[in-house]
Amino acid sequence: MFAAERHEEIARTVTRERRVNGAELARRFEVTMETIRRDLAVLESQGRLRRVHGGAVSVDQSTSGEQGMDSRHRLATAQKHSIALKALELLEDAGAGAVVLDAGTTVEALAELMLSRDNHLEGGQEQLVITHALHIAAKLADAEGVGLELVGGRIRKLTWAATGSRAAQHYDQLRPDLAFVGCNGAHARFGLSTPDPIEAVVKSAIVTAARRVVVLCDASKQDQETLTRFCSLEQIDTFITDRAPMGDLAQALEDADVEVVVA
């Protein structure tokens, strides 16, 4: 494939998906990351995309922009699976009686892995899974060894998550052992963020409620800021990602005493 053809295909993908990951593009076109970086630089100079850490986004994408479930399911699938495997290891080692699963496709990947195992605790009791995500609840409704608690609220169609004060108040009354939380951005100074303020309220309530907070974040979201911060780095315990953070983010995680696990 000639460079010009590759540029056109990348531009079409960005228009359709609104975000592309550099490593995935390199694998797709069987070229080096350096080639992809040059391709993205050329397309940015033409005003066809905007480069960000780990890839590129469409030029009209703002901090409040967000993709639907179908698009997000196609992004960084291998990375999300690797992160989910590490999260499952942590879940098995923790022996947590009550676990919160946030909405999001990386957390959903963890839920899918739970379907293939017996989730009963050592004493034989079911592991309580609490979630406000319809798609995750549907997956785990018949999972072996799972007692499921579905949190109610107004369903946000873009993410299939219950949102608003009702969902947040539900979490305010709980003290789960462990929470797996997704994010759209992880930044050294801004912390963890998401585009939608009403989802941020629920995420913030989860972080405050849980005894241990584990963030699942693929590398494309590192060093990114979206509209609404829902917690600081100091409020989380473990950060699972597919590529080691660098620069300011790496230092900020270390300063906040966050355990970083690279899948």
N, C-alpha and C positions, 0 to 999 in steps of 0.2 A: 504494500500500500504506500502510495506517495504521501509526502508530508501534507500537501494541500487537501488530499482526501481525508487524511486523519484529522486535520483541523476541522473540516466540515462535520465529520461524525462527532467529534468532541463537542462542537458548538450545538449540534442538534440534541445531544444527550443532556447538556446543561439546560437548554430550553425546556426539554421535556421533564427532567428530574429535578431541576432547580439547583442541584448540587452534585459535584463529582469528586471522587476520591482519587488522588494521584496514583497511589499504588495499584488500585483496581484498573485504572486506565493503562498503566504499564503492562499489567498481565494481559489485559484484553487485546492490546495491539502488539504484544510481544516486543516491546522496546524498553529501553532503560528509563529510570526515573528522571535522569538528566534530560533525555529527549522530551519527556512529558512536561517537564518544567519549562523548556524552551517553547513547546507548543502552547502552553497556557500563557506564557509571556506574550507571544505573538497575538493570540486571540484577545488578550486584555488590551494590547495596544490598538486593536481594531474596535474596541468597545463592545465586544461580544460576550464577555464574562468578567468577573472580578476574582482575582486570585486571593485565596485565604490559606491559612496554615493547613497543609495536608491535601490541598486540592483547589477547587474553585466553586463559585456560586454564580447564579444568574445576576445580571447587572441590576435588576429591579428588586433583588432580595434584600430586605431590611432586617433589623433586629427583631421585628415582630412577625416576620415571614415564617411560615411553617408548612411542611409537607404533609400530605395525607398518608393514611396507613399503607395504601398500595405502593406508593413511591418509596416510603421508608423501608418496607419489607425487602426492596430490591437493593438497598444501599448497604455496603460493607457487610454482606451476609457472612463471609468467612470469618471476619474479625469478630462479629457479634457472637458467632458460635464458639470461638476460642475463649472469649471473655466469659460466656455462659458456663463453659466447662470449668473454668477456675472458680466461678461463683458457686457451682455445684459442689466442688471440693470443699470450699469454705462452709457451705451449708451442712454438708455431711459431718465435718469435724466439729461444728458448733453444737450440734445436738439441741438446737433451739426448739422450745415448745411452741412458740408463737412467732410467726414470720410475716412481715408485710412485703408484698410485691407491688411495686409502683407500676404505673402504666408505662408503655414504651416497648419498642421492638427488641431491644437487647434484654430487658427483663423478661419479655415474652419468650425469648430463646432459652432462658433458664427454666421457665415453666414447661417448655416442651421437653427438656431433658428430665424433668421430674416425672414425666409420664412413663418413662422406661425403667423406673426403680420403685422399690417398696419404700415408702416414706415414713413408715411407722418408726417411732422412737424406740430406744432400747427397752423401755418398760412395756412396750406393746401398744401404747396409746397413739392416737393419730397426731400428726403434726398439724397444728392450726395454721392455715394460710389465710391472711386477711388482704383483700385487694379491692380497689375501686375501679378496676379495669375489666370491662365486660369480656374482652377477648381472652384475657388470662383466666378469668373465672370459668368461662366456657370450656377452656382446655382442661382445667383441673377439677371440674365438677365430679368426674368419676375416677380420678387418679387414686391409686392404691395408697392407703395410709394418710390421706389428706382430709382434714376437716376444714371445710371452706366457709369463710365468712365474707359476704359481699357487702361492701359499703355503698350506701345509696347517695343520690344527689342528681343534679342535672347532667345528663350525658352530653358531652361535647363530641359532635359527630366526627370531627377531624382526627381525634385520638381514641375514641370509644371509652373515654374515662369519665367517671362521675366527678363533678366539680362543685365548687361553691361552699358556702358556710356549713351546710348539712354534713358534707363529707369531711370537712376539716374538723368540725366539732366531734364527729365520731372518733377520729384519731386522737383528739385531745383527751379523750376519756380512757385511752389505752396505754399500756406500757409493754409493747412487744419486745422480745429478746433481740430481734434482728430485723433490719429493713434493707431491702435491695432497692435502690433508687436510681432512676435514669436522669439524664440531663441533656440539654441542647448546647450548653456551653460550660467550659471549665476554665476559669481565668485566675491568674495569680492575685490580682487585686479585687476583682469583682466577685469572685467565688463561683458558685454554681447557679446557672440561670436557665430559664425557659421562656419562650415567646409570649405565653398567655398568662396574664395576671391571675385569672381565677384558678388555673391549674397550679400556679406557684403557691397559692394559699394552701392547697392540699399537700403539696410536696413539703412545704415548710412545717406543716403540722406533723407529717410523718417523721421528719428529721428530729423534731423536738420530742416526739413521743418515744422513739426507739432507744433501747439501751446501747445498741451498736448499729451504726449506719455504714452501709457498703454501697459505694457508687459504682455503677457500671457505665463506662464511658469510652467509646471507640476514639481512636486517635484524631479523627477528623474534627472532633469537638474540643480538642485541647486548644487552649489559647483563644477561645471564642467567647464573645459576650452576646447574649440575646437580651430581650427587653427587660425581663423581670428576674432579679436575684431572689432565690428562695432560701439560700443558706450560705454561710461563709465556709472556707476550707477548715477552719477550726472546729466546726460542728460535725465533721465526718471522721470516721475511723479508718476506713480502707477504701482505696481507689484502684479499681481493676480496669486495666486498659490493654490495648494490643501493641502499644509502642511506648517505650519509656518517655515520660515527659522531659522536656529540656528547658534550659534557661530559667526565666523568672518563675514559671509554673513549677518546675522541679524544686526550686529553692523554697517557694511558698508552701508546697506540700511538706517538705522537710521541716520547715519552721513550725508548721501546724501539727507536727508529729503524726502525720497521716501515713499509714502503711500503704506503699505502692506495690501492686502486684501486676506483673506484665505477663499476659497470656501468650 
